[in-house]
């Protein structure tokens, strides 16, 4: 039986965080050590989902590496550097990338867990390489000709709600791995410690 490639959860569904937890378990059946790359910018409301998730994870002190917070964001322009650096730092780990996205009007508020990496900057017409082995995206706005403007008009309430759900799902997932004696590292890390981001 072929593995499903994507799971979607509404941020208005109370079971969304458990859905994220179960999706990550299914997409990482070997329980490889995960680390998290939270992509985005604190300068634009709609693009702040990734670094907001990173900040929430850091406050929860999860036992895994977390890159990208509101204080030290990983924006699209740093992705190429981050990809090279993180592969060297975590050669045997599974990377989970988190980012905001645009989609159809019916998809706004959906959180998708996808069995492949993501291409940051697609919503603002940037052509960057793929980052992550798995990805979690939150659809924060309807796609249009000028997505930059839409990202600016996104409601903080929606972005924060989605960030909390994603962080809840990840926290459950990492706790599960930890309780099953998976060797996890209790640290939160800033890429800026190694180069200026």
N, C-alpha and C positions, 0 to 999 in steps of 0.2 A: 504494500500500500504506500502510495506516494505521500510524503509529508506535506501538510498544508503550508503555503508560503506566507500567509498573512492572516492576522486576527484583528478585528476592529471592535472597539468598545466605546459606547457613548459616555461622555463625561457626566451625563445626568443619570447614569445607571449606578446604583449603589454597589454593584458587584464588579465595577470596572477594575479596581485595583487587584482583586483576586484573578480577574481575567488576564491582566498583565503578568502576574506571578505565574499562573499556569502556562501562559504562552512561552515565557522565558525557560521554564522547566522543559517544555516540549522541544524548543529549538536548541537546547543545550543538554541533550540526553547524557552526555559523558561527564556532566558537572565540571567542565573546565573552569578554572579560576576566571571570573569576569572582572573587567574594569570598565568604567563609564566615561564617555566623552560627551560632554554637554555643550552643544554648539549654539552660538547666537550672540546677540549684543544687548547690553543693558540700555542702549541709546534709543531703541525703538521698541514700543510696547509689545507688538506682535512677535518680534524676534527674540524676546527675552525668555521664552519658555525654557530653552535648554539651560542657560545659566541659572535660572530660578530653580529648576530641578536640582542642579548641582549644589546650590546653596542650601536647599532643604536637606539633601543627602549629607552634606557636611555637618549640618547642625544635628542630625540624627546619629552622626558618628558611625556610619555603617562600616563593616570590616572589609573594605575593598577600596581600591584606588578610584578617586573621582577627579576628573579634569574638567575645568570650566565652571566658574561661579560668577555671581554678579560682580564681585570684586576683581576677579581675574578671568574675564570671558575669553573663550576661543571663538573668534569670529571667522567668517568664511575665508578671509585673507590669511589666517594662520593655519588653515586646515592642512595644506601641503607640508608645512614644517611639522605639525603635530603628528601626521601619519607616519613620517619617517622616524621621528623621535620615539613614538610610542611602540612601534614595531621592535625597535632596539631594546626598549625598557622591558617589554612584556612579550617576549617571543613565543611563549607557550600558552598565553592567556587568550580568552575570547573577549573581543571588544564590542561594547554595546553603545552605539551612538544615539544621541537624543537631540531632536531639533524640531522647530516649528515648520509648518507647511501651509500652503493654500490649497483649496480644492473646490468642489461644487458647493452650492449653497446648502444642499442637504447634508453635506459631510462636515460642516462647521461644528466643532465640538467633539468630533471623533478622535480617538487615540488609536493608532495602529501600531501593532508589533509585527515586524517584518523579518523574514528569515534571510536577510541579506543587508549589506550596508546601505548607506544613503549618500546622495550627492548634495552637499550643502549649497545654498545659494540659488537653487532652481527657481524659487519663488520670485527672485529679483533678476532673473535671466543671466545668472552666472554659470559658467561651464567649468566646474571643478571636478576633481577626481572623487571616487567613492571612498568613504571612511567607515570603519566598523565592520564587524562580521554579522551582527544583528543590528536592527535599528528600532527605535520607538519615535514615532512622529505624532505631533498633535496638530490637527487642522484648525487654525485659529481664525481664518478669514476666507471669504469666497475669492476664487481666482478671477482676475480681471486684467485689463490692458496695463494698468499701473499698480502692480502689487505693492510697490514701495509705499504708496499712499494708504493702501488697505492695512498694511502692517502697522502704520501709525495710528489708525482708527480702531484697532482691536481693543476690546474691553478688558481692562485689568482683571475684573472678576472672573472672566472665562479663562484667561491665561493662568491665573493663580490656582483656580479650581483644578485645571488640567495638570498643573505642576504637582499639586498635592497628591492627586490620584497616581501619577507616574511614580513619585517618590514613595508612596505607600506600597505600590506593587513591587518596586525594586527592594525596599527594605524587607518585605516578607520573603522575597526570593533569596537575598543574601543571608538572612537569618536561617532559612531552610538549609542552605549549603553549609553554613557554620555548624548547625545542630547535627549535620550528618558527617562531621569531621572533615569537611573539605578545607584544605589549607588556605585560609584567607588572611589578608594583611589588613590590619586596622590602621588605615592611614588615609588622609585626604591630601591631595597634592596639587600644586599650582605649576603649570608649565612655565610661568614667569620666573620660577626659581632657576630655570636653566637657560632661558633666553627671553628677551624683552617682548612680551605680548600685552 
